[in-house]
Amino acid sequence: MLVCHCNRVCDRTVRQCIREGAESADQVALRCRAGSTCGGCRPLVEQLIRLEQREARIEPELEATGT
């Protein structure tokens, strides 16, 4: 899914930036330019950050329980 139309950045790229350590919309913008032009996609970038952070917290719990 295209997240940033101005810079043609898809959700996979944004998610990868987050997995590699980006913790804010500004950090994502520095890494892949999503949200760095008009800012219209920043709410979606922030939502993806929250989702990725939530998933990162859930995965270790699943591994600990063996599911």
C-alpha positions in Angstrom: 0.0 0.0 0.0 1.3 3.4 -0.9 1.7 5.5 2.3 3.5 8.6 1.0 2.2 9.7 -2.4 4.7 12.6 -2.7 7.7 10.4 -2.4 6.2 7.1 -3.5 6.9 5.2 -0.3 5.0 2.0 0.5 4.1 0.6 3.9 6.7 -2.1 3.6 9.4 0.5 3.4 8.0 2.4 6.4 7.7 -0.8 8.4 11.3 -1.8 7.6 12.5 1.6 8.8 10.6 1.1 12.0 12.1 -2.4 12.5 15.5 -0.9 11.9 15.0 1.6 14.8 13.0 4.5 13.6 10.7 5.5 16.6 9.1 8.7 15.3 7.6 10.1 12.1 10.6 12.4 11.9 13.0 9.4 12.1 11.0 7.6 9.4 11.1 10.7 7.2 14.9 10.9 7.5 15.3 7.2 6.6 12.9 6.9 3.7 11.4 10.4 3.1 7.8 9.3 3.9 6.1 12.3 5.5 8.9 14.7 4.6 7.1 16.7 1.9 3.5 17.7 2.5 3.0 15.8 5.8 -0.4 14.4 4.8 0.8 10.9 5.4 2.3 11.5 8.8 -0.7 10.3 10.7 -0.5 7.0 8.8 3.2 6.8 9.5 2.6 7.3 13.2 -0.1 4.6 13.1 2.4 2.2 11.5 4.9 3.0 14.2 2.4 2.1 16.9 1.4 -1.1 15.1 5.0 -2.2 14.6 5.9 -1.4 18.2 2.8 -3.3 19.5 3.7 -6.3 17.3 7.3 -6.2 18.5 6.1 -6.5 22.1 3.7 -9.4 21.3 6.2 -11.6 19.4 8.5 -12.2 22.4 5.5 -13.2 24.5 4.4 -15.7 21.8 7.9 -17.2 21.6 8.0 -17.6 25.4 4.7 -19.5 25.4 5.7 -21.6 22.5 2.7 -20.6 20.3 
